[in-house]
Amino acid sequence: MSQQNRRKFLKKASLGGLLLFGASTSKAEEKLLQTPVDEDFNKKYSPNDTVRLGFIGCGIQGFANARSAIKNPGVEVAAACDLYTGRLDRMKEVFGAGIFTTRDFREILNRKDIDAVCISTSDHWHDHQLKAALAAGKPVYCEKPMMHHIDEGLSMVEAERKSGLPVQIGSQRASGLETLKAKELLESGAIGDLILADIRSDRNSSNGAWQYSIPTDAGPETVDWDAFLGDAPKRPFDKTRFFRWRNYDDYGTGVAGDLFVHLFTALHIITSSKGPSKIYGTGGLRFWKDGRDAPDVTLGLLDYEKCAAHPAFNVQMRVNFVDGSGGGSHVNLIGTEGMMTIGYDGITVKSNPVQTQPSFGGWDSYDTFSEKQQAEFKKWFESEYADKNYQMKSPAEIKYTIPQGFDTHKTHWKVFTDAVRGKNKIVEDTAFGLRAAAPSLATNVSMKMGKPILWDGEGMKLV
């Protein structure tokens, strides 16, 4: 940690009442994070100012996105596309019988009464639909991971650049209070220089392992199977593959594409990083041998090189769908001066600087010296370090809590709809989305190849 950063942090900590490194209490001090003022919360929009959205893909996340979007004023669900007719029926039940529904997403893109679209389809359709939407003049909210294969990413970035339209990738942690506060704390020096990010997201349930419900009426009459396959390998109708597509590499990106990408999104916001330089993945299919080919355990080890934004640090990341301990997640950023634990409910900062001053006694070579040498060494040590405090102090702790009722998904959608109205600039655009998705997908590639993958985050390309 530089002296300048340390002075800046100590000044902020003192002014803000933060417990400093020498504090003797074990009880955490708590602070409530401030919710950004939402000046539009009660605003009334005219029909001309209302953002009318078309939803392409109406599965679990498609419905979640629609429900989150309309929590913001001046936003409507106007159209829906899905390849299973039952979901189209359900969209009308939930959002109104008057919404336009179709199995062909191009019909939504051709409608002049649709202001923007949300893409929540299987991963292998993201690049096709995003580029088609931009070519049709529609701003896009696209679910993560942005692409199915790494080599699709740059063409999506170019499509956004060429269109000049807003694009936001749907990893909501980019708009989370905990993520933005963690960025502020790290930059202020709260944990010193970042050394290691220890991250996991584990599950221990059938739904957690993507064993989603399959409707009893699923069949060739209610599901447009050929349209679903798209550029994936051709095969006979398979309702399990359609409704549980995340389990198959032909359509999904495994646990890394589903969950690692969220973690990279938060990490890159917090550190202002453009990504790792080396990625190593390992894991396998340990338990859910139900026909899937996506691993249920994936681990990633990553190197982040020193750059203007951050020091060199490492990341260890894990997803385990067979977690006998009960599941759970954590994001721990470990630095030279302490640790920051980031959760959905807030952040805990524990200050615990590494002891760099010499000491003697305990587990040390001092006891192996002769009595005469011990006496001489003690005399020398006390003289040499008489004016230096070399004893470790008890760690201090402070917790920043997210206000009850704060909705990260709603906020992420507000960022997008504000951008559609021309009011702000999006952070999680296609370049950001590529830099978060590529290390996730590279973990899968490394696992299959059995060797590390080298990545150029600045140039957004494999090395």
C-alpha positions, 0 to 999 in steps of 0.5 A: 500500500503506498504511503499516499493511499494509506494516509488517505485511508487513515484520514477517511477512517478517522473522520468517518469513525472507522475502527482503526488497526489498534482497536481493542474491541471485538464487536463490529461497528455497523454503518448503513449504506446510503441508497442513491437518490432516485429522482424518478421514483415517483415521476409520471411518464407520458405515453411518448416517454414510456419505454416499451420493452420486448422480451426475447426468451421468457424462461426463469430469467426472462420473467425475472427481468420483466418483473424487475424492469416494470418496477421502474416508472415509465416502463412497460412489457409490450411484447414477448417471444418464446419457443414454448407456447405455454410461456407466451400464455403465461406472459399474457396472464402476468403482464396483460392480454394485450401484449404482442406474443410470437415464436419468432424474435424477428417479429419483435425487432420489426415492430416500431412500437418496441423501444428496446429488447431484453434477450434472455435466451440460451447462451448460443443465441445471444450473439445472433439476437444481439446483433440482429436487434442492433441492426434493427435499431433496438437498444439491448439488455442481454443476459450474461454470459454475453456470448457462447464462445470467446471468438463471438465477443469482438463482433458483438462489441463492434456491432454495438460500436457501429450502432451507437445504441445502448447495450447493457449486459445483465449481471446486476452486480455491476449496479449493486450497492455492495459492489460500488462501496467495495470499490470505494473502500478498496481504492481508499486503502481499507485492506491495503494492496489486494493480494488474493480474491477468494470466491465461491458460489456453491449449491446443494439442491436439484434446482440449484443444479438446473433440474428445472421443471418440465411441463407435461405438455412439452412436445413438438406441437408446443415447442419450436425445436428446430428454431431452438437448435439454431446453429447447434448440432441437429438432433431429434426433439428432446424436451429435457435439453430444451427446458434444462439447456444449461446442462449441455455445452451445445447451448450453455456455458456451464457453471462458469458461464452461469456463475463465474461471470457474475463474480468477474463482473463484481471483481472488475468493477471493484478493481477497475481491472480489464481481466486476468492474464492467465486462467487455469480451470479444473473440475468435472462431473461428479454427481449429476450424471443425468445425461448432461455434459457440463461439469457440476464442479468447476474451479478456476485459478487466475493471475492478474498482472500489475497495471495502472489500476491495481497491483498484481493479485491472484483469484481462486474461484469455485462452484460446486453443485454437490456441496454436502456442507449445505451450499453458500457463497462468499467473496473475500478480497484479502489484502496486505492490511486486512480482508473485505467480505462482500455479500448480498446484505453488505460488506464487512472489513476486517483490518489486520495488517501483516506483521512485518516487524521482527520478533522473537520467542514462540515458534522461532529459532531464538530458543535454539540459541545458547543461553549466552546467545539468547541474552545477547540477542535479547539485549541487541533486539531491545536496543535495536527496536526500542522505539518501534511497536512490533507487537500485533494489534487486535483486528478491527471490524466494521460492517456496511449494511445494505438498506432493507428493500434496496433492489439491485435488479430494479436498479440495474434495469433503471440504468438501462432504461435511463440510457435508452432515454439518453440520460446516462452512460452504461458501464456494463457494455459489450466490452465490459461483458466480453471481459467478464465472460471470456475468463469464465469461458476460458476456464471451461476451455482450460479444463478441457485442454488440461492447460492454462489459457492466456488472455489479453484483457486490454485487447480482448483476445486469446494469446 
